[in-house]
Amino acid sequence: MVCRLRDGAEAEKNCYRLLKPEAQCSINVRMRVFLLAILCLAFLSIFCCGCNVLYQLALFNHWVGHDEDDVDAPPFIGAWTDVALMSDSRAAVCDAIGTKIYVCGGEGATGALDTVVVYDTEADTWTPLSSLPAPTSGHVCVALDDKVYVFGDLGVSSVYDPASDLWTPVSAPQATSCAAAAVCGDKIYYFGGALPSGYTSSTTQIYDPLLDSWSLGATMPESRAGAFCQEVGGRVYVIGGYHNPPGGPIDSYTDTVFEYDPVADSWAVRTSSLTHPRAYGCCAVVGEKIVIIGGFDGNYPGLEYVEAYNPASNSCWLLREEPSARSFVCGAAVGTRVYVIGGKIGPASYTALTREFISP
């Protein structure tokens, strides 16, 4: 459009009146595009913030156990943190009393050990304690009534009192090495192990600390050594392990879960569906679930797999892998955290590595 000039200001005003509708249309288009961009950015910001809030809410619900049936909840698979190294490298056994974990004996580069150390999970420090009566490896360690019991394959069975820092001899079970043990009620249950012949045992032995005596329970469904073992809800679960009965099979690592009822003195086979057959690792109870870490399947340095077993649903699922594979490790739970200590990283190589696993 051409606007012919007439009398000065009047001509300019008339020209502006003619151009105004088109100018307004152009401005409106630009404003709409600008407003649409702002709305998109605002929506994305709210969406992302909302997703984060929803994720944190689902994570909280998962931790406190309220989302068992919520298939849409994002899974929390755990997190690993390095903490203070153990004072020496070894494959050992341990258990926790309160916030302290007692590591007793074990095997190092020089052979069986008698040294005992305690890890303070709050201070992240290690302290030496009174030694075992004799060097021992292939033993078990369990805590009951604020005391630590060690039953060894060399017949070195003792109880440690942290209050006095003293070891006292107790009755020994039938000699096996690499058995599994757990506390249920006021007794200690000791399962299987490797016999002096090298074959694996299927015996159940029950220790009464008040009487300082042993009795036999029902035989396990199958012999085991190096199994994972914990108590949940009044039942004891023997998980995985190594099976070597007379006549074979040799070097058979298992993926089974056996359930023992101490009241009925009976066994049941729960599942054969661990994510990986294994033995000689560690496990701990967190929130009525058993967290199973590391282990050995015949190959060094071992396994990095971490999984949880839920006795209530009889199901397993993978958690975050440990950053480095280890076997013959020990571990214990303090709250929702599992501490994994020491272990082997080769046929004759040991580590002092200690890690904290924040478990779902």
N, C-alpha and C positions, 0 to 999 in steps of 0.2 A: 504494500500500500504506500502511496506517495501522498504526503501532506504538503499542500502548497501553503507557503507563508503568507500571512496577511498582516494585520496590524500588530506587530510586536508580540506582547505578552498574551494578548487574546488569541493569536494564532497558535502560540505554543500550548496554551490551555486546551484549545480545540483539538490539537494534534494528540495530546496526552489522553483526552477522552476517547479518541478513536482507537488508540493502541491499548488501552487498559484491559479489555477482555482477554486479549491474547497473552498479555503479560501475566495477568492473574492465573490463567490456565497453566502457563509454564511454571509459575511459582508453586501452584497447587501440586503439580506432578512431582517437583523436586521435594516438596514438603512430605508428600505421601511416601516417597522412596526413603527419605530420611527417617520418618516415623516408623516405617516398616523395619528398617535396619535396627533401630533402637529396640523395638519390640522383640526382634529375633535374638539380639544380644541378651536382653533381659530374660527371655525364655530359656536360652542356653545356660545362663548363669544360675537361674532358679533350678533348672533340671539337674545340672551338675551338683549343685549344693544339696539338692534333695536326694540325689543318688548317694552322695557321701553320707548324709544323715541316715538314710535307710540302711546303708551298709553297716554303719557303726551300730545302729539299733539291732540289726540282725546278728552282728558279731556279739553284742552284749547278750542277746537272747540265747545265742549258741553257748556262750560261756556258762550261763546260769542254768542251761538245760531246758529251755522252754520252747525250742524249735525242732524237737525230734521229728515232728510230722510236717514241718514246713519245707517242702522241696524247693521253694524259691529262695530260701535263705542262702546267702553266699557262704561257702564253707571256710572255716578258719582251720588251717592245716598245721599250725604251730610255727615256732620261731626258735632259732638256735643262737646262743651267745657263748663265747669263750669266757671262762672264769679262771681263777688262779690255778696254776699247774699243781698237781700232787707233788709231794716232796721227792718222790722217786718214781721211776718207771716200773710198772708191774701189771700183771693180770691178777686181780684180787676179787674179794667178796666184800660186801658192805650192807649196812642197813642204817636207818635213821631213827633217832630219838629226838623228838621235837624238831628243832632247826639245825641239828648237827648230824653229820653222817660219819659213821665209824667204819674205817677200812682196815681189815684184819688179815695180816699175812699175805699169802699169795705166792706168785712165781715171778722172778726177775731174771736178769741175765746170768746171775750167779746161782740160780736154783731156787728152792723153796725159801720163803722168808718168814721171820717171826715178828717183824716190825708192825706196829699199829699206829695209825694216824687218824685224826679227826678233822673233818672239814666243817667250818662254821659258815653256813650259807648266808648269814646276815652280814658278817664281817668280811667274807670272802678270804678266809685265812686257813692255813693248815697248821696243826699242832701235833707233835709226837706224844704218844702215850706209852704206858708200860707194855712191854713186849709180850707176845704169846709165850706159854711155857716151852714151846718147841717150834721150829720152822714147820710150816704146813702149807700145802696147796691142794687144790681139788676138793676143798671143804665148802661148807655152807655157813652163812652168818645170818641170824635173825634176832630181832629185838622184841623182848617181851617184858612188861612191867618195869620199864626203864633200865633194863639190863641187856647186855649183848651176849648171845649164845653162839659159840663156834663148835661145830661138829666136824672133825677132820678125818680124812681118809687114812691118816696114820695113827688113828686112835687118840689124837690130841683133842679132847673135848673139854671145853672150859666155859665159864661164864664170867663176864667182865662187869664190874660195878663202877660206873663213872664217878660216883661219889667218893670212892676210896682209891680209884685208879689201880685196882687189884684184880687179878685173875684167880679163879678158884676152879679146880677140876670138878667135872660132872661125869655121869655115866655116858658111855659111848654107844652109838648104834652099831648094828652089824656093819662091818667095814665095807664101804663102797666109796668111790670118788665121783665128783661131779654130779651129786644127787641134786634134787630140787627140794626146797623146804619153804614152809609158810606157817604163820601163826593163825590159829582159828580158836577163838575163845581163850581158854587158859592153857592150851596145849600147843605143842609144836609138831607139825606133820612133816615127815621126811620120806621122800618118794624116790625109789629106784636108785640109779647111779651105776657106775661101772664096777664090776666085781674084779677081784685080783686076777681072775682068768682072762679078763678083757671083755667078757660078755656083759651085756646090760641086764640090770635087775628090774623086776616088776613088783618088788615088795613095798608095802606101806608100813612105816614104823612111826609110832606115836610116843612122844616124850611128855611126861608129866613132871613139871619142875618142882611141884610140892613134894612128890615122892622120889624124885630123882631116879625115875625108872622108865623103861621102854616096854611097849607092847606092840603086837602086830595087828594091822588092820587088813581090810580086804585087798586082795591082789589087784594091781592095775590091769586094765584091759590089754596092755602090751608093755613090754619092758622099755625103759627110757634112761638115758643119761644126758646131762647138760640141758634139761628142759627148763622152760620158763614157768614160774609158779607164783600165784598170788591168791589171796582170799577176797571174795566179794560177796556180800550178803549172806554170810554163813556157809558158803560153799567154797571149796578150794579148786582152782583151775590149774591143770598141768598142761602146758602149751608147747607144741613142737618137741624138739629133742632129737637125740641120736638113738637109733635102734640097731642093736647088734646081738641077736640071740644065737644060741648054739646052732650051727648049721646054716647061718646067714639069714637075711642078706647082710653083706658087709658094707659099712659106710652108708647106712640108710638114714638120711635126714628127713624128718617128718613135718607135716603141716597140720597135724591134728590137735584138737582140744578135748581133753578129758575133764569131766566134772566129778569131784568127790564130795559126797554128803557125809560129814562126820557123825551126824546123829544116827543115820541109818547104816553107816559104814558100808556104803555102796557106791559103785561107779557108773557113769554114763558117758557114752561118746557123744559129744555135742556137735562137732563139725570137723571136716577135713578140708578146710578152705582158707588157711592162712595164705597171704599173698605170696609167700615164699617159704619153702621148707628150710628150717634152720635150728640150730642149737647153740649153746655157749654164748648167749648174749645176756641182756638184762631186761627186766620189765618192772613196772610200778603201777599202782592204782591211782587214778585221778578221776574223781567224780563218778565212781561206780563203773569205770571202764579201765581196762588193762592196756597200758601203752607198752608196746614191745619194740625194743631198739637193738639194732645190730645183730651180731651173731656170726655163725660159721656154717658153711655148707660144703666144706671140704677144700675150699680155695682161699688162700690168703690174698689180701689182708683181712678179708671178712666181708660183711655186708653193711651197706649204708641204709638199708630199708628200715622204715619206721611205720608201724601200723597200730591201730587200736582195735581191741576186741571188746564188744559189748555183750556180756553174758545175758542181759535181759532180752535182746533181740537175736542173740546167737549170730552176730554178723561182724565182719572185719572190714576195715577200709584203710587206705594209705594216708599217712601224714607226711609232713615235710621230711625229706631225707636228711640224715646227718651229713654235714659237709665232708667228712672223711670216714672211710669205712674202717671198722674195728671189729675184732672178735675177742672172746673171753673177757668182756668188759663187766663191770659191776655198776649198779645204779640204784637210786632210791628217790622217792617222791617227798617233797616238802610243799604242801599246799598244791597248787596247780603246776608246779615246776618239778621236772625230773632232772636229776643230776647224773650224768654218765661219766664214769671215772676209769682211767687207765685202759688196760687191754693189750692185745697183741696186734702188731701190724705186719708181722712176718713170722716164719717158723721159729725164729729165735730172737725176734725184735719186739720190744715192749715200748709203751708210751706212758707218759705222765699226764696226758691231755685230759682236761676236765671241761665238760660243757654243760650248759644249762639249757634245757628244752622247755619252753613255755607251751604247755599242752592245752588243746581245746577241751 
